[in-house]
Amino acid sequence: MDIGVIGTGIVGRTLASGLAAVGHRVAVGTRDVQATVNRHGPESDFQDWLSAHPGIRLQRFIDAAAGAELVVNATAGRHSLEALQAAGAANLDGKVLLDVANPLDPSQGFPPRLDPVDVDSLGERIQRAFPNARVVKSLNTMSAPLMVDPDQARPAHTAFVSGNDAGAKEIVLGLVRGLGHADVIDLGGIETARGPEMYLGLWVRLFGALGTPEFNLRIIR
């Protein structure tokens, strides 16, 4: 499948490399290609990452979305709508839009707040902003490494999907299972994304208590 990953941070890069490793054709979208190539920082130099993943293309948001069958929103939640608008509504029309982002607001310090929370969700806001996209929320309850390699945390843990379009959820279920997630629960419509997003308040505190982000929920039934 041709997949456009919108976002060049650790989540976007990890998902891009993980999806490419299981056989998908992946483009990573950014606002400014040259600025991204020249990026240097503690996480890694982006050019080094690209060189280590020669099958992954780096393109502008609009080009990555236009050439994709499925688009992944892997941006910071507070910037998601802006980035997806730059990708172009016409390039999202009719396509599955997998949203893995969380609406974390760090402006008031640590721990970050959620905005929106309880009465709305980022997943719903994206669906309203792009009504012709087929938005599915998934994978947002875990760290990026666990998204693409769930076996890093044992025993098996649970992923969730939320979305209004049954066909889109089936496509995402196949994608998520292809990454190794055996236990995936369909929560219902896109409004159910509020639950997995609100879990992030507990996730941040668990991270602090455990000293590692390599954990996830396991639903026992």
PyMOL commands that set and color helices and strands:
alter all, ss='L'
color gray80, all
select helices_A, chain A and resi 10-21+33-37+46-52+61-66+77-87+89-92+106-108+122-129+144-148+150-152+166-178+190-198+200-210
alter helices_A, ss='H'
color red, helices_A
select strands_A, chain A and resi 2-6+25-30+57-60+70-73+96-99+104-105+113-114+134-138+158-163+183-188
alter strands_A, ss='S'
color yellow, strands_A
deselect
rebuild
show_as cartoon
